[in-house]
Amino acid sequence: MTLRITRTRRRALAVPVGMAVISALAFLPSTASASTADSTVKAAATDGPSLSYVVNVRKGYGQTHQVERAVKAAGGSIVETYDKIGVIVVHSSNPDFAKTVRTVRGVESAGATRTAPLPAQSTTDVGTPKALTAEQLKAATADAAAGADPLEPLQWDLKAIKADKAHEKTLGSRDVTVAVIDTGVDDTHPDIAPNFDRAASASCVTGKADTTDGAWRPWATGGSPHGTHVAGEIAGAKNGVGITGVAPGVKVAGIKVSTQGGSFFYTESVVCGFMWAADHGVDVTNNSYYTDPWYFNCKDDPDQKALVEAITRASSYAEKKGTVNVAAAGNENYDFAADSITDPSSPNDTTPGNRTVDPSKCYDIPTQLPGVVTVAATGAKNLKSSFSNYGLGIIDVAAPGGDSTKYQTPDAPATSGLILGPVPGGGWAYMAGTSMASPHVAGVAALIKSTHPHASAALVKALLKVEADGLACPAPYDIDGDGTADAVCKGGKLYNGFYGAGLVNALNAVTK
């Protein structure tokens, strides 16, 4: 079995095995100001492609309303205004829209969120589905211990973080909700339905929340299993069906932010997702994606600077409201602490080209944003997954994300080195990636919040690290056994570039 990385969606590696035929994902300069907000051009051009923009407004009473007039004068149509953080989502066909608006008094930054015209193009998912045979299902069920869900024997990842032992103490609190900001969640799945929080769910695809019944579900045509799989890893119900989540007693919500087919996660959608979660009492968000179309958003580019600023404001707002934001580190085996990285995939919605970036100045968002818990992936032998990004000072903690079975083979009765979870339509599938590691951490954070219901976001994040099991750097790290190091780990057992503070511990989360 081989692992493949999709460049357009890289938080999960798709090597699915399911009960249903499914396709799997892997996975800023300050502006000049004019004399008044009305000083924009009188007749805005409208001969360019229709693009989406974010306009970040200086904080202060009435600032957004003043800028809104200038936005309209510059040929912008306002989709949504987030007054609490000073972010305006706009559509415009004026090719000079961003340049014009940046000169307006009160505007701190503005930029296009994409390089492809609305609506965005889609790509096909990666992976060839393999059905879990009746014999395999029967064998897994026969191996299940009393009180365990039928497929739990195949979940080596639960044992790796002592979640099976934690469940003997508690399954988590119904007062805790984890929001999956992703490709949509199938709330009709039997592993998810018992714990689904409809009131905290929505679609944010346009940059404005849509609470129409079922809007949070994957797209009916070309829908991705990604968000459903993630949701099950976090809070799959312990109900005698399928798999068990890390925190099977907490609630899970779906906030859909991806375009058709789960292909693109644009800034306006992500901003909406964080704001919706923050304002609807969500305790933890899981973010197994990067914000398109730029893998790294560089502060010396005015468009990319605006994207970083908008999502920073939204994620920081959520944290101030008490939400812990957890994000996947990514699947390119990049060292985020390196002096430079070659990015061959940006912009991924039109024509990408190689560019060299400094990851200390060009950010993978939301992964590298302040306050976000950044998660690396481990395999069945507790080694860094072959694909997982890393970096001293960047990775906060690690969790099971799976790896090629030939690299890290689990102990019996588990047979695959990947992560098993639910997929739309009532099936289950194996997937791998830091996309699968992040929800394990989100689940442990939910257990911490269940144990310490009055804990602040800062305290929950601190406990994730303090209660983790330290993992020393492997020396050397030669995951494929060819005699050449595949990555270099820096730091000691208590904190290093591969595992951060270590492998999260669910048992500690419910007992300490």
JOMO-V733253 format. One record per backbone hydrogen bond with DSSP energy under -0.5 kcal/mol. CO is the residue of the C=O (numbers start at 0). NH is the residue of the N-H. E is the energy in kcal/mol with one decimal. If there is no record, write none. Layout:
CO_NH_E ; CO_NH_E
This chain:
3_13_-0.6 ; 4_6_-0.5 ; 8_25_-0.5 ; 9_330_-0.7 ; 10_434_-4.5 ; 11_13_-0.5 ; 12_14_-0.9 ; 12_431_-2.5 ; 15_129_-0.8 ; 17_131_-1.7 ; 19_21_-0.7 ; 22_224_-0.9 ; 23_125_-1.2 ; 25_12_-1.6 ; 26_10_-0.5 ; 35_38_-1.5 ; 41_43_-0.6 ; 48_50_-0.6 ; 49_117_-2.7 ; 50_91_-2.2 ; 51_112_-2.8 ; 51_113_-0.5 ; 52_89_-2.5 ; 53_55_-0.5 ; 53_110_-2.0 ; 54_56_-0.6 ; 54_87_-2.5 ; 55_107_-2.9 ; 55_108_-1.4 ; 59_62_-1.7 ; 61_65_-1.8 ; 62_66_-2.2 ; 63_67_-2.1 ; 64_68_-0.9 ; 65_69_-0.9 ; 66_70_-2.5 ; 67_71_-2.1 ; 68_72_-2.0 ; 69_73_-1.7 ; 70_75_-2.3 ; 71_74_-1.5 ; 74_92_-0.6 ; 75_77_-0.5 ; 76_90_-2.5 ; 79_88_-3.2 ; 80_82_-1.0 ; 81_84_-1.3 ; 81_85_-1.3 ; 81_86_-1.7 ; 85_56_-3.5 ; 86_81_-3.4 ; 87_54_-2.5 ; 88_78_-2.8 ; 88_79_-1.2 ; 89_52_-3.2 ; 90_76_-3.3 ; 91_50_-2.6 ; 92_47_-2.5 ; 92_94_-0.7 ; 93_96_-2.2 ; 95_99_-2.6 ; 96_100_-2.7 ; 97_101_-2.1 ; 99_102_-1.4 ; 100_103_-1.8 ; 102_33_-1.2 ; 103_106_-2.0 ; 105_57_-4.1 ; 105_107_-0.5 ; 107_30_-0.6 ; 108_55_-3.3 ; 110_53_-2.2 ; 125_23_-0.6 ; 126_128_-0.6 ; 129_17_-1.8 ; 130_132_-0.7 ; 132_136_-2.5 ; 133_137_-2.4 ; 134_138_-2.4 ; 135_139_-2.4 ; 136_140_-2.4 ; 137_141_-2.2 ; 138_142_-1.4 ; 139_143_-0.7 ; 140_143_-0.9 ; 144_147_-2.3 ; 148_151_-1.6 ; 150_153_-1.6 ; 151_154_-2.0 ; 153_155_-1.4 ; 154_157_-1.1 ; 154_158_-0.9 ; 155_159_-1.8 ; 156_160_-1.1 ; 157_162_-2.8 ; 157_163_-0.6 ; 158_161_-1.3 ; 160_505_-2.8 ; 160_506_-0.7 ; 161_165_-1.9 ; 162_166_-2.1 ; 164_167_-0.9 ; 165_168_-1.6 ; 165_169_-2.5 ; 170_248_-3.1 ; 172_175_-1.5 ; 175_250_-2.8 ; 176_282_-2.0 ; 176_283_-1.5 ; 177_252_-2.6 ; 178_180_-0.9 ; 178_285_-2.5 ; 179_181_-1.0 ; 179_254_-2.4 ; 180_287_-0.5 ; 181_256_-3.1 ; 181_257_-0.9 ; 184_186_-1.2 ; 185_188_-1.4 ; 188_191_-1.7 ; 188_192_-3.2 ; 190_236_-2.9 ; 191_194_-1.7 ; 191_195_-0.6 ; 192_195_-1.1 ; 194_251_-2.5 ; 195_197_-0.8 ; 196_199_-0.6 ; 197_200_-1.9 ; 201_255_-2.0 ; 202_209_-2.5 ; 203_206_-1.5 ; 209_202_-2.3 ; 211_214_-2.8 ; 213_216_-2.0 ; 215_184_-2.1 ; 218_222_-0.5 ; 219_221_-0.5 ; 224_228_-2.5 ; 225_229_-2.3 ; 226_230_-2.4 ; 227_231_-2.1 ; 228_232_-2.0 ; 229_233_-1.7 ; 230_234_-2.7 ; 231_235_-2.3 ; 232_245_-2.7 ; 233_246_-2.9 ; 235_244_-2.5 ; 236_238_-1.3 ; 241_150_-2.5 ; 244_247_-0.7 ; 246_249_-1.6 ; 250_177_-2.3 ; 251_196_-2.6 ; 252_179_-2.9 ; 253_201_-1.9 ; 253_255_-0.5 ; 254_181_-1.9 ; 255_203_-3.6 ; 256_265_-0.5 ; 258_261_-2.5 ; 259_262_-0.7 ; 263_258_-2.0 ; 263_265_-0.6 ; 264_291_-2.2 ; 265_268_-0.7 ; 265_269_-2.0 ; 266_270_-2.9 ; 267_271_-1.9 ; 268_272_-2.2 ; 269_273_-2.4 ; 270_274_-2.3 ; 271_275_-2.9 ; 272_276_-2.3 ; 273_277_-2.5 ; 274_278_-2.2 ; 275_279_-0.5 ; 276_279_-1.0 ; 276_281_-2.1 ; 277_280_-0.8 ; 282_323_-2.7 ; 283_178_-2.9 ; 284_325_-2.6 ; 285_180_-1.8 ; 286_288_-0.9 ; 286_327_-2.0 ; 289_291_-0.6 ; 292_294_-0.6 ; 292_347_-2.0 ; 295_297_-0.7 ; 296_362_-2.5 ; 297_300_-1.6 ; 298_28_-0.6 ; 299_301_-0.5 ; 300_304_-2.8 ; 301_305_-1.3 ; 302_306_-1.5 ; 303_307_-2.1 ; 304_308_-2.3 ; 305_309_-2.4 ; 306_310_-2.1 ; 307_311_-2.3 ; 308_312_-2.3 ; 309_313_-1.8 ; 310_314_-2.9 ; 311_315_-2.4 ; 312_316_-2.0 ; 313_317_-2.1 ; 314_318_-2.2 ; 315_319_-2.4 ; 316_320_-1.3 ; 317_322_-2.5 ; 318_321_-1.9 ; 322_324_-0.6 ; 323_284_-2.6 ; 323_325_-0.6 ; 324_372_-2.9 ; 325_286_-2.2 ; 326_374_-2.3 ; 329_388_-2.5 ; 333_335_-0.8 ; 333_389_-2.7 ; 334_337_-2.0 ; 340_342_-0.6 ; 340_356_-2.9 ; 341_343_-0.7 ; 342_354_-1.3 ; 345_352_-1.9 ; 346_349_-0.9 ; 349_351_-0.6 ; 354_342_-3.3 ; 354_356_-0.5 ; 356_340_-2.4 ; 356_358_-0.7 ; 357_360_-2.4 ; 357_361_-2.4 ; 360_298_-1.5 ; 360_362_-0.5 ; 362_296_-2.7 ; 362_364_-0.7 ; 363_367_-3.5 ; 364_290_-2.8 ; 365_368_-1.8 ; 368_371_-1.5 ; 371_373_-0.7 ; 372_326_-3.1 ; 373_395_-2.4 ; 373_396_-1.5 ; 374_328_-2.2 ; 375_398_-1.7 ; 376_384_-2.5 ; 377_400_-2.7 ; 377_401_-1.7 ; 378_381_-2.0 ; 382_378_-2.2 ; 384_387_-0.9 ; 386_332_-2.4 ; 389_335_-3.3 ; 390_393_-2.1 ; 390_394_-1.9 ; 395_500_-3.1 ; 396_375_-2.0 ; 397_503_-2.1 ; 398_377_-1.8 ; 400_432_-2.4 ; 403_406_-1.3 ; 403_407_-2.5 ; 410_413_-1.2 ; 416_402_-1.6 ; 418_430_-2.4 ; 420_428_-3.1 ; 422_425_-0.9 ; 422_426_-1.0 ; 426_422_-2.5 ; 427_18_-1.0 ; 428_420_-2.2 ; 430_418_-3.0 ; 431_12_-7.7 ; 432_435_-1.5 ; 432_436_-1.0 ; 433_437_-2.5 ; 434_438_-0.8 ; 435_439_-0.6 ; 436_439_-0.7 ; 436_440_-1.4 ; 437_441_-2.4 ; 438_442_-2.4 ; 439_443_-2.0 ; 440_444_-2.8 ; 441_445_-1.9 ; 442_446_-1.7 ; 443_447_-2.3 ; 444_448_-2.5 ; 445_449_-1.9 ; 446_450_-2.0 ; 447_451_-2.7 ; 451_454_-2.2 ; 455_459_-2.4 ; 456_460_-2.3 ; 457_461_-2.0 ; 458_462_-2.6 ; 459_463_-2.0 ; 460_464_-1.3 ; 461_465_-2.7 ; 462_466_-2.5 ; 464_467_-1.0 ; 467_469_-0.6 ; 468_502_-2.6 ; 475_477_-1.0 ; 476_485_-3.2 ; 476_486_-0.8 ; 477_480_-1.1 ; 486_476_-0.6 ; 486_488_-0.5 ; 489_496_-2.5 ; 492_470_-0.7 ; 494_491_-1.4 ; 495_499_-1.9 ; 496_390_-2.6 ; 498_501_-2.5 ; 499_495_-1.5 ; 501_397_-2.6 ; 502_468_-3.1 ; 503_505_-0.5 ; 504_508_-1.4 ; 505_509_-1.0 ; 506_509_-0.8 ; 506_510_-0.8 ; 507_510_-0.6 ; 507_511_-1.9
